[in-house]
Amino acid sequence: MEQVTIYGRTGCGFCVRARDLCESRNIPYIWVDMIARGMSKQDIADQIGRPVYTVPQILVGSEYVGGFDDFYGYVRDHEAATAR
């Protein structure tokens, strides 16, 4: 799987779960802490090309995936496809 980029905030439960999922599956990822970098939701929206209402916002390579639930489904589908 390509490198994952997770935009989120420290203390966000779903952000932590996304990071944990990457670590447990040995998926390479970059963690972008919005607060530490002084980023707003609008800054992220400008980068991913769509409105941001919640975090995390997750990309695989340059492909927008969505939030944690979307990412979890993406990972499951990817694992199923590569297990064949």
PDB file of N, CA, C and O in Angstrom:
ATOM      1  N   MET A   1       0.855  -1.182   0.000  1.00  0.00           N
ATOM      2  CA  MET A   1       0.000   0.000   0.000  1.00  0.00           C
ATOM      3  C   MET A   1       0.893   1.235   0.000  1.00  0.00           C
ATOM      4  O   MET A   1       1.945   1.264   0.638  1.00  0.00           O
ATOM      5  N   GLU A   2       0.454   2.235  -0.720  1.00  0.00           N
ATOM      6  CA  GLU A   2       1.209   3.488  -0.760  1.00  0.00           C
ATOM      7  C   GLU A   2       1.208   4.155   0.615  1.00  0.00           C
ATOM      8  O   GLU A   2       0.434   3.792   1.501  1.00  0.00           O
ATOM      9  N   GLN A   3       2.087   5.129   0.766  1.00  0.00           N
ATOM     10  CA  GLN A   3       2.149   5.861   2.024  1.00  0.00           C
ATOM     11  C   GLN A   3       0.838   6.577   2.304  1.00  0.00           C
ATOM     12  O   GLN A   3       0.216   7.149   1.409  1.00  0.00           O
ATOM     13  N   VAL A   4       0.439   6.531   3.556  1.00  0.00           N
ATOM     14  CA  VAL A   4      -0.798   7.148   4.026  1.00  0.00           C
ATOM     15  C   VAL A   4      -0.460   8.481   4.682  1.00  0.00           C
ATOM     16  O   VAL A   4       0.548   8.595   5.380  1.00  0.00           O
ATOM     17  N   THR A   5      -1.289   9.478   4.462  1.00  0.00           N
ATOM     18  CA  THR A   5      -1.167  10.758   5.154  1.00  0.00           C
ATOM     19  C   THR A   5      -2.411  10.941   6.002  1.00  0.00           C
ATOM     20  O   THR A   5      -3.533  10.885   5.498  1.00  0.00           O
ATOM     21  N   ILE A   6      -2.204  11.161   7.299  1.00  0.00           N
ATOM     22  CA  ILE A   6      -3.308  11.349   8.237  1.00  0.00           C
ATOM     23  C   ILE A   6      -3.239  12.773   8.770  1.00  0.00           C
ATOM     24  O   ILE A   6      -2.284  13.142   9.454  1.00  0.00           O
ATOM     25  N   TYR A   7      -4.249  13.566   8.457  1.00  0.00           N
ATOM     26  CA  TYR A   7      -4.387  14.912   9.017  1.00  0.00           C
ATOM     27  C   TYR A   7      -5.295  14.792  10.231  1.00  0.00           C
ATOM     28  O   TYR A   7      -6.418  14.302  10.121  1.00  0.00           O
ATOM     29  N   GLY A   8      -4.816  15.236  11.386  1.00  0.00           N
ATOM     30  CA  GLY A   8      -5.637  15.115  12.584  1.00  0.00           C
ATOM     31  C   GLY A   8      -5.139  15.991  13.710  1.00  0.00           C
ATOM     32  O   GLY A   8      -4.336  16.905  13.523  1.00  0.00           O
ATOM     33  N   ARG A   9      -5.654  15.672  14.901  1.00  0.00           N
ATOM     34  CA  ARG A   9      -5.299  16.406  16.115  1.00  0.00           C
ATOM     35  C   ARG A   9      -4.924  15.415  17.203  1.00  0.00           C
ATOM     36  O   ARG A   9      -5.531  14.350  17.309  1.00  0.00           O
ATOM     37  N   THR A  10      -3.933  15.756  18.009  1.00  0.00           N
ATOM     38  CA  THR A  10      -3.601  14.949  19.167  1.00  0.00           C
ATOM     39  C   THR A  10      -4.814  14.940  20.090  1.00  0.00           C
ATOM     40  O   THR A  10      -5.441  15.976  20.309  1.00  0.00           O
ATOM     41  N   GLY A  11      -5.137  13.787  20.621  1.00  0.00           N
ATOM     42  CA  GLY A  11      -6.287  13.677  21.506  1.00  0.00           C
ATOM     43  C   GLY A  11      -7.562  13.268  20.793  1.00  0.00           C
ATOM     44  O   GLY A  11      -8.575  13.005  21.441  1.00  0.00           O
ATOM     45  N   CYS A  12      -7.529  13.209  19.477  1.00  0.00           N
ATOM     46  CA  CYS A  12      -8.680  12.767  18.685  1.00  0.00           C
ATOM     47  C   CYS A  12      -8.659  11.239  18.644  1.00  0.00           C
ATOM     48  O   CYS A  12      -7.716  10.642  18.126  1.00  0.00           O
ATOM     49  N   GLY A  13      -9.694  10.614  19.186  1.00  0.00           N
ATOM     50  CA  GLY A  13      -9.751   9.158  19.258  1.00  0.00           C
ATOM     51  C   GLY A  13      -9.658   8.466  17.909  1.00  0.00           C
ATOM     52  O   GLY A  13      -8.941   7.476  17.759  1.00  0.00           O
ATOM     53  N   PHE A  14     -10.386   8.988  16.925  1.00  0.00           N
ATOM     54  CA  PHE A  14     -10.350   8.363  15.602  1.00  0.00           C
ATOM     55  C   PHE A  14      -8.998   8.572  14.921  1.00  0.00           C
ATOM     56  O   PHE A  14      -8.567   7.742  14.121  1.00  0.00           O
ATOM     57  N   CYS A  15      -8.335   9.677  15.238  1.00  0.00           N
ATOM     58  CA  CYS A  15      -6.989   9.923  14.706  1.00  0.00           C
ATOM     59  C   CYS A  15      -6.012   8.893  15.277  1.00  0.00           C
ATOM     60  O   CYS A  15      -5.185   8.341  14.551  1.00  0.00           O
ATOM     61  N   VAL A  16      -6.117   8.644  16.573  1.00  0.00           N
ATOM     62  CA  VAL A  16      -5.268   7.644  17.225  1.00  0.00           C
ATOM     63  C   VAL A  16      -5.530   6.267  16.621  1.00  0.00           C
ATOM     64  O   VAL A  16      -4.592   5.512  16.362  1.00  0.00           O
ATOM     65  N   ARG A  17      -6.799   5.939  16.398  1.00  0.00           N
ATOM     66  CA  ARG A  17      -7.136   4.635  15.817  1.00  0.00           C
ATOM     67  C   ARG A  17      -6.565   4.488  14.408  1.00  0.00           C
ATOM     68  O   ARG A  17      -6.109   3.407  14.036  1.00  0.00           O
ATOM     69  N   ALA A  18      -6.584   5.555  13.630  1.00  0.00           N
ATOM     70  CA  ALA A  18      -6.017   5.504  12.276  1.00  0.00           C
ATOM     71  C   ALA A  18      -4.509   5.252  12.340  1.00  0.00           C
ATOM     72  O   ALA A  18      -3.974   4.451  11.574  1.00  0.00           O
ATOM     73  N   ARG A  19      -3.844   5.927  13.242  1.00  0.00           N
ATOM     74  CA  ARG A  19      -2.397   5.718  13.400  1.00  0.00           C
ATOM     75  C   ARG A  19      -2.111   4.300  13.871  1.00  0.00           C
ATOM     76  O   ARG A  19      -1.199   3.644  13.367  1.00  0.00           O
ATOM     77  N   ASP A  20      -2.895   3.827  14.843  1.00  0.00           N
ATOM     78  CA  ASP A  20      -2.711   2.468  15.358  1.00  0.00           C
ATOM     79  C   ASP A  20      -2.933   1.423  14.269  1.00  0.00           C
ATOM     80  O   ASP A  20      -2.217   0.423  14.207  1.00  0.00           O
ATOM     81  N   LEU A  21      -3.924   1.654  13.414  1.00  0.00           N
ATOM     82  CA  LEU A  21      -4.193   0.729  12.314  1.00  0.00           C
ATOM     83  C   LEU A  21      -2.981   0.653  11.382  1.00  0.00           C
ATOM     84  O   LEU A  21      -2.574  -0.435  10.975  1.00  0.00           O
ATOM     85  N   CYS A  22      -2.417   1.793  11.051  1.00  0.00           N
ATOM     86  CA  CYS A  22      -1.220   1.809  10.201  1.00  0.00           C
ATOM     87  C   CYS A  22      -0.072   1.055  10.864  1.00  0.00           C
ATOM     88  O   CYS A  22       0.604   0.249  10.224  1.00  0.00           O
ATOM     89  N   GLU A  23       0.140   1.320  12.137  1.00  0.00           N
ATOM     90  CA  GLU A  23       1.251   0.682  12.839  1.00  0.00           C
ATOM     91  C   GLU A  23       1.046  -0.823  12.955  1.00  0.00           C
ATOM     92  O   GLU A  23       1.997  -1.586  12.788  1.00  0.00           O
ATOM     93  N   SER A  24      -0.181  -1.263  13.239  1.00  0.00           N
ATOM     94  CA  SER A  24      -0.436  -2.696  13.402  1.00  0.00           C
ATOM     95  C   SER A  24      -0.330  -3.460  12.087  1.00  0.00           C
ATOM     96  O   SER A  24      -0.074  -4.664  12.091  1.00  0.00           O
ATOM     97  N   ARG A  25      -0.522  -2.776  10.970  1.00  0.00           N
ATOM     98  CA  ARG A  25      -0.459  -3.419   9.648  1.00  0.00           C
ATOM     99  C   ARG A  25       0.839  -3.078   8.905  1.00  0.00           C
ATOM    100  O   ARG A  25       1.008  -3.434   7.739  1.00  0.00           O
ATOM    101  N   ASN A  26       1.749  -2.387   9.592  1.00  0.00           N
ATOM    102  CA  ASN A  26       3.018  -1.955   8.974  1.00  0.00           C
ATOM    103  C   ASN A  26       2.795  -1.147   7.703  1.00  0.00           C
ATOM    104  O   ASN A  26       3.505  -1.318   6.712  1.00  0.00           O
ATOM    105  N   ILE A  27       1.809  -0.270   7.745  1.00  0.00           N
ATOM    106  CA  ILE A  27       1.514   0.623   6.628  1.00  0.00           C
ATOM    107  C   ILE A  27       2.299   1.915   6.852  1.00  0.00           C
ATOM    108  O   ILE A  27       2.155   2.543   7.901  1.00  0.00           O
ATOM    109  N   PRO A  28       3.121   2.323   5.894  1.00  0.00           N
ATOM    110  CA  PRO A  28       3.865   3.573   6.080  1.00  0.00           C
ATOM    111  C   PRO A  28       2.907   4.766   6.099  1.00  0.00           C
ATOM    112  O   PRO A  28       2.009   4.874   5.264  1.00  0.00           O
ATOM    113  N   TYR A  29       3.117   5.654   7.065  1.00  0.00           N
ATOM    114  CA  TYR A  29       2.227   6.811   7.159  1.00  0.00           C
ATOM    115  C   TYR A  29       2.966   8.042   7.642  1.00  0.00           C
ATOM    116  O   TYR A  29       4.022   7.972   8.269  1.00  0.00           O
ATOM    117  N   ILE A  30       2.358   9.172   7.319  1.00  0.00           N
ATOM    118  CA  ILE A  30       2.815  10.466   7.816  1.00  0.00           C
ATOM    119  C   ILE A  30       1.688  11.025   8.668  1.00  0.00           C
ATOM    120  O   ILE A  30       0.536  11.071   8.236  1.00  0.00           O
ATOM    121  N   TRP A  31       2.021  11.444   9.869  1.00  0.00           N
ATOM    122  CA  TRP A  31       1.063  12.056  10.779  1.00  0.00           C
ATOM    123  C   TRP A  31       1.233  13.570  10.694  1.00  0.00           C
ATOM    124  O   TRP A  31       2.325  14.089  10.923  1.00  0.00           O
ATOM    125  N   VAL A  32       0.159  14.274  10.366  1.00  0.00           N
ATOM    126  CA  VAL A  32       0.187  15.732  10.290  1.00  0.00           C
ATOM    127  C   VAL A  32      -0.705  16.259  11.402  1.00  0.00           C
ATOM    128  O   VAL A  32      -1.931  16.221  11.294  1.00  0.00           O
ATOM    129  N   ASP A  33      -0.087  16.752  12.477  1.00  0.00           N
ATOM    130  CA  ASP A  33      -0.828  17.308  13.610  1.00  0.00           C
ATOM    131  C   ASP A  33      -1.223  18.741  13.264  1.00  0.00           C
ATOM    132  O   ASP A  33      -0.379  19.635  13.207  1.00  0.00           O
ATOM    133  N   MET A  34      -2.503  18.939  13.038  1.00  0.00           N
ATOM    134  CA  MET A  34      -3.019  20.251  12.623  1.00  0.00           C
ATOM    135  C   MET A  34      -2.673  21.347  13.618  1.00  0.00           C
ATOM    136  O   MET A  34      -2.270  22.444  13.231  1.00  0.00           O
ATOM    137  N   ILE A  35      -2.833  21.048  14.888  1.00  0.00           N
ATOM    138  CA  ILE A  35      -2.622  22.065  15.925  1.00  0.00           C
ATOM    139  C   ILE A  35      -1.139  22.444  15.989  1.00  0.00           C
ATOM    140  O   ILE A  35      -0.791  23.625  16.006  1.00  0.00           O
ATOM    141  N   ALA A  36      -0.276  21.432  16.023  1.00  0.00           N
ATOM    142  CA  ALA A  36       1.166  21.690  16.112  1.00  0.00           C
ATOM    143  C   ALA A  36       1.669  22.487  14.909  1.00  0.00           C
ATOM    144  O   ALA A  36       2.601  23.282  15.026  1.00  0.00           O
ATOM    145  N   ARG A  37       1.046  22.268  13.759  1.00  0.00           N
ATOM    146  CA  ARG A  37       1.467  22.977  12.543  1.00  0.00           C
ATOM    147  C   ARG A  37       0.674  24.251  12.294  1.00  0.00           C
ATOM    148  O   ARG A  37       0.906  24.945  11.304  1.00  0.00           O
ATOM    149  N   GLY A  38      -0.264  24.562  13.188  1.00  0.00           N
ATOM    150  CA  GLY A  38      -1.048  25.785  13.031  1.00  0.00           C
ATOM    151  C   GLY A  38      -1.979  25.747  11.835  1.00  0.00           C
ATOM    152  O   GLY A  38      -2.246  26.780  11.220  1.00  0.00           O
ATOM    153  N   MET A  39      -2.475  24.563  11.501  1.00  0.00           N
ATOM    154  CA  MET A  39      -3.341  24.406  10.330  1.00  0.00           C
ATOM    155  C   MET A  39      -4.814  24.445  10.732  1.00  0.00           C
ATOM    156  O   MET A  39      -5.196  23.952  11.793  1.00  0.00           O
ATOM    157  N   SER A  40      -5.614  25.026   9.886  1.00  0.00           N
ATOM    158  CA  SER A  40      -7.065  25.031  10.089  1.00  0.00           C
ATOM    159  C   SER A  40      -7.690  23.961   9.196  1.00  0.00           C
ATOM    160  O   SER A  40      -7.022  23.389   8.334  1.00  0.00           O
ATOM    161  N   LYS A  41      -8.973  23.701   9.413  1.00  0.00           N
ATOM    162  CA  LYS A  41      -9.691  22.778   8.531  1.00  0.00           C
ATOM    163  C   LYS A  41      -9.679  23.298   7.099  1.00  0.00           C
ATOM    164  O   LYS A  41      -9.636  22.518   6.148  1.00  0.00           O
ATOM    165  N   GLN A  42      -9.717  24.605   6.952  1.00  0.00           N
ATOM    166  CA  GLN A  42      -9.679  25.185   5.606  1.00  0.00           C
ATOM    167  C   GLN A  42      -8.332  24.929   4.928  1.00  0.00           C
ATOM    168  O   GLN A  42      -8.279  24.687   3.722  1.00  0.00           O
ATOM    169  N   ASP A  43      -7.250  24.982   5.697  1.00  0.00           N
ATOM    170  CA  ASP A  43      -5.928  24.677   5.135  1.00  0.00           C
ATOM    171  C   ASP A  43      -5.899  23.256   4.571  1.00  0.00           C
ATOM    172  O   ASP A  43      -5.375  23.017   3.483  1.00  0.00           O
ATOM    173  N   ILE A  44      -6.469  22.323   5.324  1.00  0.00           N
ATOM    174  CA  ILE A  44      -6.501  20.933   4.868  1.00  0.00           C
ATOM    175  C   ILE A  44      -7.429  20.794   3.669  1.00  0.00           C
ATOM    176  O   ILE A  44      -7.110  20.095   2.707  1.00  0.00           O
ATOM    177  N   ALA A  45      -8.573  21.460   3.728  1.00  0.00           N
ATOM    178  CA  ALA A  45      -9.519  21.427   2.600  1.00  0.00           C
ATOM    179  C   ALA A  45      -8.840  21.916   1.326  1.00  0.00           C
ATOM    180  O   ALA A  45      -9.054  21.356   0.251  1.00  0.00           O
ATOM    181  N   ASP A  46      -8.039  22.940   1.443  1.00  0.00           N
ATOM    182  CA  ASP A  46      -7.318  23.457   0.280  1.00  0.00           C
ATOM    183  C   ASP A  46      -6.350  22.409  -0.283  1.00  0.00           C
ATOM    184  O   ASP A  46      -6.149  22.330  -1.495  1.00  0.00           O
ATOM    185  N   GLN A  47      -5.757  21.612   0.600  1.00  0.00           N
ATOM    186  CA  GLN A  47      -4.796  20.600   0.157  1.00  0.00           C
ATOM    187  C   GLN A  47      -5.473  19.374  -0.450  1.00  0.00           C
ATOM    188  O   GLN A  47      -4.962  18.799  -1.411  1.00  0.00           O
ATOM    189  N   ILE A  48      -6.625  18.966   0.104  1.00  0.00           N
ATOM    190  CA  ILE A  48      -7.265  17.739  -0.391  1.00  0.00           C
ATOM    191  C   ILE A  48      -8.365  18.009  -1.407  1.00  0.00           C
ATOM    192  O   ILE A  48      -8.861  17.083  -2.050  1.00  0.00           O
ATOM    193  N   GLY A  49      -8.748  19.277  -1.554  1.00  0.00           N
ATOM    194  CA  GLY A  49      -9.711  19.634  -2.585  1.00  0.00           C
ATOM    195  C   GLY A  49     -11.159  19.355  -2.256  1.00  0.00           C
ATOM    196  O   GLY A  49     -11.978  19.168  -3.156  1.00  0.00           O
ATOM    197  N   ARG A  50     -11.485  19.327  -0.973  1.00  0.00           N
ATOM    198  CA  ARG A  50     -12.877  19.129  -0.552  1.00  0.00           C
ATOM    199  C   ARG A  50     -13.064  19.692   0.850  1.00  0.00           C
ATOM    200  O   ARG A  50     -12.093  19.839   1.593  1.00  0.00           O
ATOM    201  N   PRO A  51     -14.307  20.009   1.220  1.00  0.00           N
ATOM    202  CA  PRO A  51     -14.552  20.572   2.550  1.00  0.00           C
ATOM    203  C   PRO A  51     -14.166  19.586   3.657  1.00  0.00           C
ATOM    204  O   PRO A  51     -14.292  18.373   3.491  1.00  0.00           O
ATOM    205  N   VAL A  52     -13.705  20.112   4.765  1.00  0.00           N
ATOM    206  CA  VAL A  52     -13.333  19.296   5.918  1.00  0.00           C
ATOM    207  C   VAL A  52     -14.209  19.698   7.092  1.00  0.00           C
ATOM    208  O   VAL A  52     -14.228  20.857   7.505  1.00  0.00           O
ATOM    209  N   TYR A  53     -14.937  18.714   7.624  1.00  0.00           N
ATOM    210  CA  TYR A  53     -15.800  18.963   8.781  1.00  0.00           C
ATOM    211  C   TYR A  53     -15.300  18.242  10.022  1.00  0.00           C
ATOM    212  O   TYR A  53     -15.539  18.686  11.145  1.00  0.00           O
ATOM    213  N   THR A  54     -14.602  17.122   9.816  1.00  0.00           N
ATOM    214  CA  THR A  54     -14.121  16.313  10.931  1.00  0.00           C
ATOM    215  C   THR A  54     -12.693  15.862  10.652  1.00  0.00           C
ATOM    216  O   THR A  54     -12.200  15.973   9.530  1.00  0.00           O
ATOM    217  N   VAL A  55     -12.047  15.358  11.677  1.00  0.00           N
ATOM    218  CA  VAL A  55     -10.744  14.713  11.520  1.00  0.00           C
ATOM    219  C   VAL A  55     -10.860  13.314  12.109  1.00  0.00           C
ATOM    220  O   VAL A  55     -11.699  13.078  12.978  1.00  0.00           O
ATOM    221  N   PRO A  56     -10.038  12.396  11.653  1.00  0.00           N
ATOM    222  CA  PRO A  56      -8.960  12.568  10.695  1.00  0.00           C
ATOM    223  C   PRO A  56      -9.459  12.676   9.263  1.00  0.00           C
ATOM    224  O   PRO A  56     -10.576  12.276   8.937  1.00  0.00           O
ATOM    225  N   GLN A  57      -8.606  13.223   8.430  1.00  0.00           N
ATOM    226  CA  GLN A  57      -8.779  13.206   6.977  1.00  0.00           C
ATOM    227  C   GLN A  57      -7.582  12.421   6.446  1.00  0.00           C
ATOM    228  O   GLN A  57      -6.433  12.735   6.758  1.00  0.00           O
ATOM    229  N   ILE A  58      -7.865  11.399   5.643  1.00  0.00           N
ATOM    230  CA  ILE A  58      -6.831  10.430   5.293  1.00  0.00           C
ATOM    231  C   ILE A  58      -6.704  10.278   3.782  1.00  0.00           C
ATOM    232  O   ILE A  58      -7.693  10.174   3.056  1.00  0.00           O
ATOM    233  N   LEU A  59      -5.457  10.269   3.339  1.00  0.00           N
ATOM    234  CA  LEU A  59      -5.143  10.012   1.933  1.00  0.00           C
ATOM    235  C   LEU A  59      -4.226   8.799   1.847  1.00  0.00           C
ATOM    236  O   LEU A  59      -3.386   8.580   2.720  1.00  0.00           O
ATOM    237  N   VAL A  60      -4.393   8.014   0.788  1.00  0.00           N
ATOM    238  CA  VAL A  60      -3.469   6.933   0.469  1.00  0.00           C
ATOM    239  C   VAL A  60      -2.797   7.351  -0.827  1.00  0.00           C
ATOM    240  O   VAL A  60      -3.437   7.442  -1.875  1.00  0.00           O
ATOM    241  N   GLY A  61      -1.502   7.603  -0.742  1.00  0.00           N
ATOM    242  CA  GLY A  61      -0.827   8.233  -1.869  1.00  0.00           C
ATOM    243  C   GLY A  61      -1.458   9.595  -2.072  1.00  0.00           C
ATOM    244  O   GLY A  61      -1.505  10.397  -1.140  1.00  0.00           O
ATOM    245  N   SER A  62      -1.937   9.870  -3.260  1.00  0.00           N
ATOM    246  CA  SER A  62      -2.626  11.142  -3.517  1.00  0.00           C
ATOM    247  C   SER A  62      -4.140  10.967  -3.567  1.00  0.00           C
ATOM    248  O   SER A  62      -4.866  11.915  -3.865  1.00  0.00           O
ATOM    249  N   GLU A  63      -4.622   9.746  -3.271  1.00  0.00           N
ATOM    250  CA  GLU A  63      -6.059   9.448  -3.321  1.00  0.00           C
ATOM    251  C   GLU A  63      -6.731   9.750  -1.982  1.00  0.00           C
ATOM    252  O   GLU A  63      -6.330   9.221  -0.945  1.00  0.00           O
ATOM    253  N   TYR A  64      -7.751  10.602  -2.013  1.00  0.00           N
ATOM    254  CA  TYR A  64      -8.510  10.902  -0.803  1.00  0.00           C
ATOM    255  C   TYR A  64      -9.351   9.687  -0.439  1.00  0.00           C
ATOM    256  O   TYR A  64     -10.064   9.149  -1.286  1.00  0.00           O
ATOM    257  N   VAL A  65      -9.274   9.249   0.822  1.00  0.00           N
ATOM    258  CA  VAL A  65     -10.046   8.100   1.288  1.00  0.00           C
ATOM    259  C   VAL A  65     -11.202   8.543   2.168  1.00  0.00           C
ATOM    260  O   VAL A  65     -12.315   8.044   2.006  1.00  0.00           O
ATOM    261  N   GLY A  66     -10.969   9.473   3.102  1.00  0.00           N
ATOM    262  CA  GLY A  66     -12.025   9.941   3.994  1.00  0.00           C
ATOM    263  C   GLY A  66     -11.567   9.926   5.434  1.00  0.00           C
ATOM    264  O   GLY A  66     -10.405  10.200   5.735  1.00  0.00           O
ATOM    265  N   GLY A  67     -12.504   9.599   6.334  1.00  0.00           N
ATOM    266  CA  GLY A  67     -12.212   9.523   7.760  1.00  0.00           C
ATOM    267  C   GLY A  67     -11.779   8.125   8.162  1.00  0.00           C
ATOM    268  O   GLY A  67     -11.431   7.301   7.317  1.00  0.00           O
ATOM    269  N   PHE A  68     -11.804   7.866   9.476  1.00  0.00           N
ATOM    270  CA  PHE A  68     -11.315   6.573   9.959  1.00  0.00           C
ATOM    271  C   PHE A  68     -12.124   5.401   9.424  1.00  0.00           C
ATOM    272  O   PHE A  68     -11.544   4.428   8.944  1.00  0.00           O
ATOM    273  N   ASP A  69     -13.446   5.470   9.495  1.00  0.00           N
ATOM    274  CA  ASP A  69     -14.268   4.346   9.033  1.00  0.00           C
ATOM    275  C   ASP A  69     -14.007   4.040   7.561  1.00  0.00           C
ATOM    276  O   ASP A  69     -13.908   2.876   7.172  1.00  0.00           O
ATOM    277  N   ASP A  70     -13.897   5.079   6.751  1.00  0.00           N
ATOM    278  CA  ASP A  70     -13.595   4.894   5.330  1.00  0.00           C
ATOM    279  C   ASP A  70     -12.222   4.242   5.153  1.00  0.00           C
ATOM    280  O   ASP A  70     -12.048   3.350   4.323  1.00  0.00           O
ATOM    281  N   PHE A  71     -11.267   4.694   5.933  1.00  0.00           N
ATOM    282  CA  PHE A  71      -9.913   4.162   5.843  1.00  0.00           C
ATOM    283  C   PHE A  71      -9.864   2.702   6.281  1.00  0.00           C
ATOM    284  O   PHE A  71      -9.192   1.887   5.650  1.00  0.00           O
ATOM    285  N   TYR A  72     -10.567   2.372   7.349  1.00  0.00           N
ATOM    286  CA  TYR A  72     -10.600   0.991   7.829  1.00  0.00           C
ATOM    287  C   TYR A  72     -11.165   0.074   6.743  1.00  0.00           C
ATOM    288  O   TYR A  72     -10.626  -1.004   6.493  1.00  0.00           O
ATOM    289  N   GLY A  73     -12.245   0.503   6.102  1.00  0.00           N
ATOM    290  CA  GLY A  73     -12.817  -0.258   4.998  1.00  0.00           C
ATOM    291  C   GLY A  73     -11.848  -0.389   3.837  1.00  0.00           C
ATOM    292  O   GLY A  73     -11.742  -1.452   3.225  1.00  0.00           O
ATOM    293  N   TYR A  74     -11.149   0.680   3.539  1.00  0.00           N
ATOM    294  CA  TYR A  74     -10.156   0.681   2.456  1.00  0.00           C
ATOM    295  C   TYR A  74      -9.062  -0.339   2.747  1.00  0.00           C
ATOM    296  O   TYR A  74      -8.671  -1.104   1.866  1.00  0.00           O
ATOM    297  N   VAL A  75      -8.568  -0.350   3.980  1.00  0.00           N
ATOM    298  CA  VAL A  75      -7.508  -1.284   4.366  1.00  0.00           C
ATOM    299  C   VAL A  75      -8.012  -2.720   4.259  1.00  0.00           C
ATOM    300  O   VAL A  75      -7.318  -3.580   3.717  1.00  0.00           O
ATOM    301  N   ARG A  76      -9.205  -2.984   4.767  1.00  0.00           N
ATOM    302  CA  ARG A  76      -9.776  -4.341   4.675  1.00  0.00           C
ATOM    303  C   ARG A  76      -9.907  -4.782   3.225  1.00  0.00           C
ATOM    304  O   ARG A  76      -9.538  -5.905   2.880  1.00  0.00           O
ATOM    305  N   ASP A  77     -10.430  -3.903   2.374  1.00  0.00           N
ATOM    306  CA  ASP A  77     -10.588  -4.233   0.953  1.00  0.00           C
ATOM    307  C   ASP A  77      -9.233  -4.487   0.294  1.00  0.00           C
ATOM    308  O   ASP A  77      -9.085  -5.411  -0.505  1.00  0.00           O
ATOM    309  N   HIS A  78      -8.254  -3.663   0.634  1.00  0.00           N
ATOM    310  CA  HIS A  78      -6.908  -3.822   0.078  1.00  0.00           C
ATOM    311  C   HIS A  78      -6.308  -5.160   0.512  1.00  0.00           C
ATOM    312  O   HIS A  78      -5.713  -5.868  -0.300  1.00  0.00           O
ATOM    313  N   GLU A  79      -6.463  -5.503   1.787  1.00  0.00           N
ATOM    314  CA  GLU A  79      -5.929  -6.769   2.286  1.00  0.00           C
ATOM    315  C   GLU A  79      -6.614  -7.956   1.614  1.00  0.00           C
ATOM    316  O   GLU A  79      -5.956  -8.933   1.259  1.00  0.00           O
ATOM    317  N   ALA A  80      -7.928  -7.874   1.440  1.00  0.00           N
ATOM    318  CA  ALA A  80      -8.666  -8.961   0.788  1.00  0.00           C
ATOM    319  C   ALA A  80      -8.220  -9.126  -0.662  1.00  0.00           C
ATOM    320  O   ALA A  80      -8.074 -10.249  -1.146  1.00  0.00           O
ATOM    321  N   ALA A  81      -8.007  -8.019  -1.347  1.00  0.00           N
ATOM    322  CA  ALA A  81      -7.604  -8.068  -2.756  1.00  0.00           C
ATOM    323  C   ALA A  81      -6.193  -8.626  -2.924  1.00  0.00           C
ATOM    324  O   ALA A  81      -5.913  -9.329  -3.895  1.00  0.00           O
ATOM    325  N   THR A  82      -5.312  -8.316  -1.985  1.00  0.00           N
ATOM    326  CA  THR A  82      -3.930  -8.784  -2.108  1.00  0.00           C
ATOM    327  C   THR A  82      -3.754 -10.195  -1.565  1.00  0.00           C
ATOM    328  O   THR A  82      -2.721 -10.819  -1.810  1.00  0.00           O
ATOM    329  N   ALA A  83      -4.737 -10.711  -0.834  1.00  0.00           N
ATOM    330  CA  ALA A  83      -4.658 -12.064  -0.279  1.00  0.00           C
ATOM    331  C   ALA A  83      -5.038 -13.124  -1.312  1.00  0.00           C
ATOM    332  O   ALA A  83      -4.787 -14.310  -1.100  1.00  0.00           O
ATOM    333  N   ARG A  84      -5.628 -12.717  -2.405  1.00  0.00           N
ATOM    334  CA  ARG A  84      -6.089 -13.681  -3.420  1.00  0.00           C
ATOM    335  C   ARG A  84      -4.957 -14.317  -4.149  1.00  0.00           C
ATOM    336  O   ARG A  84      -5.180 -15.147  -5.031  1.00  0.00           O
TER     337      ARG A  84
END
